[in-house]
Amino acid sequence: MLPKLHYISQGNTTEEHLVNIRNACTFGAELVQLRLKGFTNKEVLRTAEMAREITESYQTRLIINDHYKIAKAVKADGVHLGKNDISIGVARKSLTSWQIIGGTANTIQDCNALIREKVAYIGLGPFRFTNTKKQLSPVLGHNGYLTLLEALNTAVPIIAVGGITLKDIPKIMETGVYGIAASGEITKDFNNIKHFNSLLKGTELQEQIWMPDQENT
């Protein structure tokens, strides 16, 4: 089952990303996304290899942002593709059957396109303004999630992302999203992982258990 909490790595250097990933794993993260921007492919590969070693030792899932070939090379659990990245079809042909693909969405059109491509999950956002992304899509807010989730009515897990804090969890989960992706709120205090998980567990009985279609991933 897809974890409800996704930690998106942060850091000014690859070393900081790795330290933060190790901290996240130590404090109980079940899924980590390595998100490196502005680094060479060689640097991303090296960091991904080390991140894979860390996450394997903690039995934590590792998703690589953007770099599907690197995800395959390091045997990561999957790849997350942005709206302007390579097509999901191309990435799927390269990956092995057990590696999942997640995609970024901001509109109902984005979501429907990803659903047609049979992604494992959709990262829908941003919830609010955040500095972690330079080219930010329009902010959705609570009402945006309500409107989109009602219109979609899909079994594909929707992961809310974008400036989400602990105090947002109860209300945002009422919209019907499956889980949360967080970066800054966790990096500033890795103890927040247990608080996120505690809040998210309160919604587990209301959520549909979903497993990726292995044939399509």
N, C-alpha and C positions, 0 to 999 in steps of 0.2 A: 504494500500500500504506500502511496506517495506521502511523505511526511508533510505535516501541515505548516511547519516552520522552515523557511529557506533562509540561510545566511548568505548574503552577497558580500564577498570579500572587499576590503578596503586597504589602502596603503599608498604612500608616496613612492615606495620602492617595492621591488618584487620580494625583498626580504621582509618588509613590513606585512605584505599580504600573507606570507607564509606564517609569520608569528601570529597574526590574527586568526588564520585558519586553524592553527594548532590550539590556540586559546578557545576558539569556538567548539572544537571537538572535545577538548578537555571539559568544557562546561555543558556538554550534552547535546550539541547540534547533531541532528540526524541527516541533514543534507546541507552541503556547502557548494556555492557557485563561485568558481574562480573567475573574476571579472577584471581583466587587465586591459587598460586602454593606453595607447601611446608607447607601447613596447614592441620590440622586434619579434618576429616569429620565433627566432632562436631563444630569446628571453622567455617568451610565453611557454615554449616547449620545456625548457629547463625548469621553470617554476611549476608547470603542470606535473612534471615527473615527480618533483618533490612533494607537491600537494597530494598526489596520488599515494605516495608512501605514508604521509601523515594520516590521511583519511582512512586508508586501509587498516592501519594499526588501531584505529578507534571504531572500525566498522561503520564509518560514516560515508554516505553517498557523495560522490563528487560530480558536479556538472561543470562543464567548461563553457564559458560565454564566447559565442561567435566562432571559435576555431574548431570546426568539426573534425578536421584531419588530425589535429592534436588530440582531440577527445578520443579518437580511435587509436592513435599511437600509444597513449598512456593508459588505455583501457579504462577510461573514465566511465561513469554510469550513464552519461549522456551529454547533450549539448543544448545550450539555450541560444536561439537565434533571434536577433532583433529584426525590426520591420524592414531594414535596408540591407540585411545580410543575404547570403546565398539562399536559394530556394530550399524548402524542406525536402522536396523530392530528390534533389542532388545530394543533399547531406545524407538522406536515408539510404541511398544506394551505396554510399561509402561506409556507413556505420554497420556494425554487426547487429543481429536481430534483437539482442537483449539491451542495446543502448537506446535510451529514450531521447525524444526531442521535445523541447518546450519552445514556445514562441511568445513574442511580445505583441500586445494589442492595446489599442486606445479607443477604438470604435466598434460598433456592432459588425461593421463590414470586415474589420480586421479579425474579429473573433470567428465569424462564420467562415472566413477563408482558412483559418487555422483548423477549425473543426473539420472542414472538408479534407484537409491534409492529414487528419487523424493524429494530431499532436497528443503527447502524453499529458500536457497541462498548458494553460495559458496564463502568462504573466500580464495582468491587466492593470493599467495605471497611466499616469501617476495619481495616487490618492490626493496628494498635495504637492506644493512646490518643494523641490529638493535640489541641492547643489551637486549631487552625485552623478548627475547626467547633464551634459552640456546642451544637447538639443532636445529639450523637454517637450513632450506632447501636451496638449491641453489638459489641465487638471480636471479630474473627474469628481472628486469629493464624494460624500456619502450618497447624495441623490443620484449621481452618475452611476454608481455601482447598482443602486436599486433599480434604476431604469434598464440598464444593460442586462442584469441578471434575470429580470422578469421577461425581457424580450427573448433572451437566448434559450432559457429552459433546457440546458444541456447537462449531460452527465460528465463532460470533460471538466476536470478540476480547474477552477479559476483561482489564481493566486493574486491577491491584492498586493500592490507594490508602490512605493514612492512616498518617502517621508513619514512612514507609519510609526507611531509611538505606542507604548503600552496602553496609555489611556484611550487610544482609538479602538482597541481590539473588540470590546463588547459590542459597540455600535456597528462597527464595520462587518462583524461576523453575522449580524442580523440581516444583512443584505443577501446572504446566500453564498458568499464566496467560500471556497474550500479551505483556504489557508492564507498565510501571510509571508511575504519576503521582506526582510529587514536588513539594513546595513549599518547606518550610523547609530541607531538606538542600541544595537548590540555591541558595536565596536567600542563605544564609550564606556560600556560596563557589561562584561560578558556574563555577569550574574543575571542579566535580564533574560537570558535564554530560558532559564527555569521559570521566570515569571511569564514569558510568552507562552511556554508550553502549558503552564498551569491554566492560563486563560483559555487557550485553544482546546484543551481537554474538555472544558465545560461544554463544548459544542459537538463533541464526537458522536454522541447518541443521535444527534439531529442530522448528521451527515451520511450520505451514501458511501459505502465502501466501494472504492473503484480501483481496478487493476488495469494496467496498460494491456492492450491487445498485442501480444507478443508477435503475432503474425504481421502486424502493421507497423511495428517499431523496429 
